[in-house]
């Protein structure tokens, strides 16, 4: 009797506003989840390749990347890399991916290419985290069509609320037309400084409007998190004692608890 391989929970880390900590959130949540048990895959959908480099993988020497997987010239298994210190796998990206936008336009199921690749090759993971570019592009659409939910990292600033409104509308449209499973899993307050009155006010507004969709964990503004990518490591690994690293491990625990999915045994 064959047992069916459980399918992973797939989440986009997305925000149409740039510079809000999407990549920092992706790699540190991945490393945090890996520490508390689950098997994790990070998919880098940003041509800048920051999640790839921040995981300790040289984007310039990738034998295969997410570009090859989207265009069907390599399988997911062929393109996977292991983060040397992060404890998770990576489907990496580099500048080649910038050309995928044009090449995908003429392909069948162009917005579902990533979904198909993950369906056929990601069965061994508990979580897949997709780092999306800061725009509503065909790449972001591939991420949203693949995902069960969206994690939205955001700073507690005035303009962040405007960007959030746009993102919510985009998610509603994708939910209605392309992916009925898609929902907002939660809003993660990042780069938070409790000494700034405006940040406290925006934080309270978020909780008032979105209720339990706002994660309890708050990621503080932290220099060590910002330094970690230059060493090719997630902040959770680079300086585990830092407040930022501890917050991301706590966030990983909150994710697992919120989704009701117990950590996998370390031997799994």
C-alpha positions in Angstrom: 0.0 0.0 0.0 1.5 3.3 -1.1 1.2 6.4 1.2 0.5 9.7 -0.4 3.2 12.3 0.0 1.8 15.2 2.0 1.8 18.5 0.1 3.6 21.5 1.5 2.1 24.7 2.8 3.1 27.3 0.2 3.3 31.0 1.1 4.2 34.1 -0.8 6.1 36.8 1.0 4.7 39.8 -0.8 4.3 43.5 -0.7 4.1 45.8 -3.7 6.1 48.4 -1.9 9.8 48.0 -2.1 12.3 48.0 0.8 9.9 46.6 3.4 11.9 43.5 4.3 10.4 40.8 2.1 13.7 39.0 1.5 14.8 39.4 5.1 11.5 37.9 6.2 11.7 35.1 3.7 15.3 33.9 4.6 14.9 34.4 8.4 11.5 32.7 8.6 13.0 29.8 6.5 15.9 29.5 8.9 13.6 29.8 11.9 11.3 27.1 10.7 14.2 24.9 9.9 15.4 25.3 13.5 12.0 24.3 15.0 11.5 21.3 12.7 9.9 21.6 9.4 11.6 21.0 6.0 11.6 24.2 4.1 12.1 25.3 0.5 12.8 29.0 -0.5 11.8 30.0 -4.0 13.5 33.2 -5.1 11.3 34.9 -7.7 13.2 38.2 -7.7 15.7 38.8 -10.5 17.9 40.6 -8.0 18.6 37.2 -6.4 18.9 38.6 -2.9 17.2 35.7 -1.2 19.7 33.4 -3.0 22.7 35.4 -2.0 21.3 35.9 1.6 21.1 32.1 1.9 24.8 31.8 1.1 24.5 30.7 -2.5 26.3 32.5 -5.3 23.7 33.5 -7.8 26.4 34.0 -10.5 27.4 30.3 -10.5 24.0 28.6 -10.4 23.9 25.6 -12.8 20.1 25.9 -13.0 17.8 28.5 -11.6 14.1 29.3 -11.2 14.3 30.7 -14.7 15.1 27.3 -16.1 12.3 25.7 -14.1 9.7 28.2 -15.2 10.7 27.7 -18.9 10.7 23.9 -18.5 14.4 23.4 -19.3 15.2 22.0 -15.9 13.2 20.2 -13.2 12.8 21.5 -9.7 15.1 18.7 -8.4 17.9 19.6 -10.8 17.8 23.3 -9.8 17.7 22.9 -6.0 20.6 24.2 -3.9 21.2 23.8 -0.2 21.7 26.8 2.0 25.1 26.0 3.6 24.1 27.3 7.0 20.4 28.1 6.8 19.2 24.5 7.0 16.8 24.8 4.1 16.8 24.3 0.3 16.7 27.1 -2.3 15.4 27.5 -5.8 17.7 30.3 -6.7 17.4 33.3 -9.0 19.7 35.6 -10.9 19.5 38.3 -13.7 18.4 35.7 -16.2 15.0 35.8 -14.5 14.4 39.4 -15.8 14.0 38.0 -19.3 11.5 35.4 -18.2 8.7 38.0 -18.2 8.9 38.3 -22.0 9.5 34.6 -22.6 6.6 33.5 -20.4 4.0 35.6 -22.3 3.7 33.1 -25.2 3.7 30.0 -23.1 0.7 27.9 -22.1 -0.5 28.3 -18.5 2.0 31.2 -18.2 0.8 32.2 -14.7 0.8 28.6 -13.4 4.3 27.4 -14.4 5.6 27.6 -10.9 2.5 25.9 -9.5 3.1 23.0 -11.9 6.8 22.7 -11.0 6.0 22.7 -7.2 3.2 20.2 -7.6 5.5 17.7 -9.2 8.6 18.2 -7.1 8.0 19.8 -3.7 6.3 16.9 -1.9 9.1 16.4 0.5 8.7 19.8 2.2 6.5 21.1 4.9 6.8 24.7 3.9 7.6 26.5 0.6 8.3 30.3 1.0 8.3 32.4 -2.2 10.1 35.7 -2.2 8.2 37.9 -4.6 9.6 41.0 -6.5 8.1 44.3 -5.4 5.7 44.7 -8.3 2.7 43.0 -9.7 4.5 41.2 -12.6 4.0 37.8 -14.2 6.6 36.5 -11.8 4.6 37.7 -8.8 1.5 36.2 -10.4 3.2 32.9 -10.7 3.9 33.1 -6.9 0.3 34.0 -6.0 -1.1 31.3 -8.2 1.1 28.7 -6.5 0.4 29.8 -2.9 -2.2 28.9 -0.2 -1.6 32.2 1.4 0.3 35.5 1.6 2.5 36.7 4.4 2.8 40.5 4.2 5.8 42.1 5.9 5.2 45.8 6.4 6.7 48.8 8.3 4.3 50.7 10.5 4.5 53.9 8.5 1.8 56.0 6.7 2.6 55.1 3.1 2.7 51.4 4.1 -1.0 51.5 4.7 -1.6 52.8 1.2 0.5 50.0 -0.3 -1.3 47.5 1.8 -4.7 48.6 0.3 -3.3 47.9 -3.2 -2.0 44.5 -2.2 -5.3 43.4 -0.6 -7.1 44.3 -3.9 -4.6 42.3 -5.9 -5.0 39.3 -3.7 -8.8 39.5 -4.0 -8.5 39.6 -7.8 -6.2 36.6 -7.9 -8.4 34.8 -5.5 -11.5 35.5 -7.6 -10.0 34.7 -11.0 -7.0 32.4 -10.7 -6.5 30.8 -7.3 -9.5 30.3 -5.0 -7.2 29.0 -2.2 -5.3 32.2 -1.9 -5.8 34.3 1.3 -3.9 36.6 3.5 -2.3 34.5 6.3 -1.1 37.5 8.2 0.6 40.9 8.4 4.1 40.9 10.0 5.2 44.2 11.5 8.9 44.6 10.7 11.7 47.1 11.4 9.6 48.2 14.3 10.8 50.9 16.7 8.4 51.3 19.7 10.0 54.7 20.5 8.4 56.2 17.4 4.9 57.3 18.2 3.7 57.1 14.6 4.8 53.5 14.4 2.8 52.7 17.5 -0.2 54.5 16.1 -0.1 52.6 12.7 0.4 49.3 14.6 -2.8 50.0 16.5 -4.6 50.9 13.3 -3.5 47.6 11.7 -4.8 45.6 14.7 -8.1 47.5 14.7 -8.7 46.9 11.0 -7.2 43.4 10.5 -7.7 41.8 14.0 -6.1 38.4 14.3 -4.6 38.7 10.8 -1.8 40.7 12.4 0.8 38.3 13.8 1.6 38.7 17.5 5.3 38.6 16.8 6.9 42.0 16.0 10.3 42.1 14.3 12.4 45.0 15.8 14.7 47.2 13.8 18.0 45.4 14.2 21.5 46.1 12.8 22.5 42.4 13.0 19.7 41.4 10.6 20.8 44.0 8.2 24.5 42.9 8.4 23.8 39.2 7.9 23.3 39.1 4.1 26.8 40.4 3.5 28.0 37.3 5.2 25.7 35.0 3.1 23.7 33.9 6.2 20.2 34.5 7.5 20.3 36.7 10.6 18.9 33.8 12.6 22.1 31.9 12.0 24.5 34.9 11.8 23.8 36.1 15.3 21.3 33.9 17.1 21.4 36.0 20.3 20.3 39.2 18.6 16.8 40.5 19.2 16.0 40.3 15.5 17.0 36.6 15.2 15.1 35.7 18.4 12.0 37.5 17.0 12.2 35.5 13.8 12.5 32.2 15.6 9.5 33.2 17.7 7.7 34.1 14.4 8.4 30.7 13.0 6.9 29.1 16.2 3.9 31.3 15.8 3.5 30.2 12.2 3.6 26.6 13.0 1.2 27.0 15.9 -1.2 29.1 13.9 -1.4 26.6 11.1 -1.8 23.6 13.4 1.1 21.8 11.8 3.5 20.1 14.3 7.2 20.3 13.5 8.6 17.3 11.6 11.0 15.0 13.5 14.6 16.0 13.0 15.2 12.7 11.2 12.4 13.2 8.7 
